[in-house]
Structure formats: C-alpha cells, structure tokens
C-alpha cells in the first residue's frame, strides 16, 4: 500500500501510458540530452516534449544512448504549436518533422494550445484551426504516426466543441494542476465523459513557488515525502498523471520517489491531500498561461 495507484494508466484501448513523465520545458541541447538521460537512469519511462521547446532532437539523442530495452519502453509525448496550426499543409509538415526529429513516431500527440498564432483571442480563426488540426491528427493516428492523440490547455468549452465533430475523441487533456490551482471543473468534466478523457497535470510544484508553503510542508510530513515528490503525489492522488521537470540529477531522483512505497496508505494520502487543497480554496493562483481567454 501507499505506492502510486498504478505505474501506468490505460488512455485508449490497448494503450498504456506511464503516470509520471519527465518534462523538458526550457531544456535545450546537451543540457536537455543529459537531463533526459539521467531521468531514464533514475527510472522515468516517459518524456514530455513539444515542437516549440526545440529539443525533440536532444530527447532522441538521449534515447539513442540508453539501453535498447529502456529506449523501446520509453513513452514520448510531443505537442503541435500554435504556429503549426495555420493550415493543413503546415500541420502535416509539422507532424512529419516531429517524427523525423524524434527518430520514431511519438506515442502521444497533443494540440499544445487551443488556438492558432497571430489571431486575436476572440477570433473565429481559433475554432477553425482546432478543427482542421484535429482532422490532421486523426489522420496521423490512422497512419501510425502516433499511438494516441489528445489536447493540452483545453477548457470545457474547447472540449465540448471538439467532441461535437471528432471521429476519435481525445485520449488525454494536459492542464495546469496543483493544490493552489486544482482545475477541478475541467478535471471533473473530462472524467465524466464516455470514454473518459484522462487528465495529465503539469506544473505540479507551482513553478517551485509551493515548495516552501507551510501547508505543503505539513502535507509532505504527513505522507512521509519531501515537498516536491509530495506535490507530485498530490496530483497522482487525484487520479491524474503528471509531468515534472528538473535539470539536476538530485532533484530528478527526489521527484521519482513520488512513486516509491511509503508507510502511508492511499486512503490516508487522499485524506491529507484534501486538507491541502482546502488550504488554498480561498486563494487559488494560476502560475502558467491562461487558455480561458481563447474563444
């Protein structure tokens, strides 16, 4: 008891995704390659990247240097950028570019943002771009250029629109989640759908600002983990997967302990997780970009 509920989660028929992924936002070049390589050595078996991170080739280099069995079993998520949603040609070219840079088809392909570039937030161009992009992603799935498709930063309105026309529903929705911004309504909506849209949380540490909060430290002490893995565990306890980044081996090792066994059972963790969420209930704070402004 007390370990993460599962090391993997089923996100579509026959497709199992690791519940904890190593994030690569702001990592570039050799620093990215080395950080991913160390994450794989620590035990991570999922890597999260994006075309706009400009590091897919570095992720590929890290995988090439890993033992064959590690490379083969490592999950890759990548994302299409807003400037790759301007036309069908641009999106198809972007998908092919991802496959080329990664040296293989990604496991999960996401729409990074619910809008195209160079359009006002209230523009109808966003909805048109979302629909066109999703059709390209469905074709990529059929042509084995990925194993699953999904969204990132989609609000309920964006998700409802997508479900009104999609042939293949999204497997996941990746959104900002932490105790100070639990994103409860979006999570609940995705969980209510049939088939369910699995939620993946990013920025579990609140860009690091939550680590020294007294309530976070109390939660960490209660479940027997350091603050960073405790916050990761908080996301997992809400039936979500999680993406977490670190540029140091020590922090990567510490983060991975969120999946290790403790002397605290899951029910106790859930109890303390609810207490932590209530501590922020009167002052929610979003640390990352806000998709609610996109029509």
C-alpha positions, 0 to 999 in steps of 0.5 A, spaced: 500 500 500 501 507 499 505 506 492 502 510 486 495 507 484 498 504 478 505 505 474 501 506 468 494 508 466 490 505 460 488 512 455 485 508 449 484 501 448 490 497 448 494 503 450 498 504 456 501 510 458 506 511 464 503 516 470 509 520 471 513 523 465 519 527 465 518 534 462 523 538 458 520 545 458 526 550 457 531 544 456 535 545 450 541 541 447 546 537 451 543 540 457 536 537 455 540 530 452 543 529 459 537 531 463 533 526 459 538 521 460 539 521 467 531 521 468 531 514 464 537 512 469 533 514 475 527 510 472 522 515 468 519 511 462 516 517 459 518 524 456 514 530 455 516 534 449 513 539 444 515 542 437 516 549 440 521 547 446 526 545 440 529 539 443 525 533 440 532 532 437 536 532 444 530 527 447 532 522 441 539 523 442 538 521 449 534 515 447 539 513 442 544 512 448 540 508 453 539 501 453 535 498 447 530 495 452 529 502 456 529 506 449 523 501 446 519 502 453 520 509 453 513 513 452 514 520 448 509 525 448 510 531 443 505 537 442 503 541 435 504 549 436 500 554 435 504 556 429 503 549 426 496 550 426 495 555 420 493 550 415 493 543 413 499 543 409 503 546 415 500 541 420 502 535 416 509 538 415 509 539 422 507 532 424 512 529 419 518 533 422 516 531 429 517 524 427 523 525 423 526 529 429 524 524 434 527 518 430 520 514 431 513 516 431 511 519 438 506 515 442 502 521 444 500 527 440 497 533 443 494 540 440 499 544 445 494 550 445 487 551 443 488 556 438 492 558 432 498 564 432 497 571 430 489 571 431 486 575 436 483 571 442 476 572 440 477 570 433 473 565 429 480 563 426 481 559 433 475 554 432 477 553 425 484 551 426 482 546 432 478 543 427 482 542 421 488 540 426 484 535 429 482 532 422 490 532 421 491 528 427 486 523 426 489 522 420 496 521 423 493 516 428 490 512 422 497 512 419 501 510 425 504 516 426 502 516 433 499 511 438 494 516 441 492 523 440 489 528 445 489 536 447 493 540 452 490 547 455 483 545 453 477 548 457 470 545 457 468 549 452 474 547 447 472 540 449 465 540 448 466 543 441 471 538 439 467 532 441 461 535 437 465 533 430 471 528 432 471 521 429 476 519 435 475 523 441 481 525 445 485 520 449 488 525 454 487 533 456 494 536 459 492 542 464 495 546 469 494 542 476 496 543 483 493 544 490 493 552 489 490 551 482 486 544 482 482 545 475 477 541 478 471 543 473 475 541 467 478 535 471 471 533 473 468 534 466 473 530 462 472 524 467 465 524 466 465 523 459 464 516 455 470 514 454 473 518 459 478 523 457 484 522 462 487 528 465 495 529 465 497 535 470 503 539 469 506 544 473 505 540 479 510 544 484 507 551 482 513 553 478 517 551 485 513 557 488 509 551 493 515 548 495 516 552 501 508 553 503 507 551 510 501 547 508 505 543 503 510 542 508 505 539 513 502 535 507 509 532 505 510 530 513 504 527 513 505 522 507 512 521 509 515 525 502 519 531 501 515 537 498 516 536 491 515 528 490 509 530 495 506 535 490 507 530 485 503 525 489 498 530 490 496 530 483 497 522 482 492 522 488 487 525 484 487 520 479 491 524 474 498 523 471 503 528 471 509 531 468 515 534 472 521 537 470 528 538 473 535 539 470 539 536 476 540 529 477 538 530 485 532 533 484 530 528 478 531 522 483 527 526 489 521 527 484 521 519 482 520 517 489 513 520 488 512 513 486 516 509 491 512 505 497 511 509 503 508 507 510 502 511 508 496 508 505 492 511 499 486 512 503 490 516 508 494 520 502 487 522 499 485 524 506 491 529 507 491 531 500 484 534 501 486 538 507 491 541 502 487 543 497 482 546 502 488 550 504 488 554 498 480 554 496 480 561 498 486 563 494 487 559 488 493 562 483 494 560 476 502 560 475 502 558 467 498 561 461 491 562 461 487 558 455 480 561 458 481 567 454 481 563 447 474 563 444 
